[in-house]
């Protein structure tokens, strides 16, 4: 093969092998959430808004543990590329321990202090009361969700992308069926309303974990079930792991807190706006689900080559992954706009809540093209060992630009809801320009393996003909 010719067919095939199962898994989860929302919508807009705000609390938990997922995938993919089994096992054990600490903390807060959580997110007493009922039960699912996410991250980085997909299929089917039974009281059981939805979530997460563990055992996966090898840490390894993870953790925590502030502002909008926001968040999950496929593809396809000592290939794949992601997200955003009426109607939106939900979808679709490009670049940098650049940019713009704009428009000037919502994305074009400059400089390739460090000596990307000097 000519070393200067990029093999697009092989590249797209490899992207599809990773991205499609992940995208399908997230599509299933989003579809399940949409059906949940449709069922809960029959109970009333107060219930929709309450469950939506509880989802924002779980999103804060996501921010708390996602830094460890990003750091873990950095090590999983690079050690997988270098063939270092011991490194993979130790990385997983440390990642799982850190993630479960976050999951257990949020689970306890949800179960034991739901009133405080709901008072933080909204001043509407009717929504608070419903949210408390939901949180007391759904809090038990938080550690289970974290465990399933840790397992999925390891399996995807070690070429077992279908196992998490099968677990998700079983989980979503269980959740939909139990929602129908428990929310409305079918098959002779009492109608539990939002409590039934919460209970269904807990049970479905247990099913997900059971299916994943059973399939991993059946396939002979040599990492997930090697429990005795997960905790053989050395002080030097823990130090290196935390050094790589620390910027990602800071990014996710500070961004999570920033998003919480945004949700506090939006939670003080009219009830129609809160219900519209809950529906929007479900549809946003559809876009993020497709993005997650490209995110995992970048982590694996770029990270493994960095770890294996092939920076040319990593560089060539990186920028192509960014543009592929943006192409698909752009098409998906267009589809949401064109199909907004039947989708929003099915999810219980009407009148003012319909208008606000459509406005949110339209604004988001315009910005998502750039936003997901930024996210893909950041995840690519992290997988290659650069956990700092994207982190610093995201934190600075969130706290110095986005939060002041959202707070002023929402809490001081009392601007219309859609103006407040649009301010959440004002930083994306500026960050995209800065991230693109960093992408093509190639300085984000920072290996943690011996093979990668050796190959990086004296290496420079061909910025005039980017990505063509590649041996796939």
Secondary structure, 3 states (H helix, E strand, C coil): CCCCCCCHHHHHHHHHHHHHHHHHHHHHHHHHHHHHHHHHHCCCHHHHHHHHHHHHHHHHHHHHHHHHHHHHHHHHHHHHHHCCHHHHHHHHHHHHHHHHHHHHHHHHHHHHCHHHHHHHHCCCHHHHHHHHHHHHHHCCHHHHHHHHHHHHHHHHHCCCHHHHHHHHHHHHHHHHHHHHHHHHCCCCCCCCCHHHHHHHHHHHHHHHHHHHHHHHHHHCCCCCCCHHHCCCCCHHHHHHHHHHHHHHHHHHHHHHHHHHHHHHHHCCCCHHHHHHHHHHHHHHHHHHHHHHHHHHHHHHHHHHHHHCCCHHHHHHHHHHHHHHHHHHHHHHHHHHHHCHHHHHHHCCCCHHHHHHHHHHHHHHHHHHHHHHHHHHHHHHHHHCECCCHHHHHHHHHHHHHHHHHHHHHHHHCCCCHHHHHHHHHCCHHHHHHHHHHHHHHCCCECCCCHHHHHHHCCCCCCHHHCCCCCCC
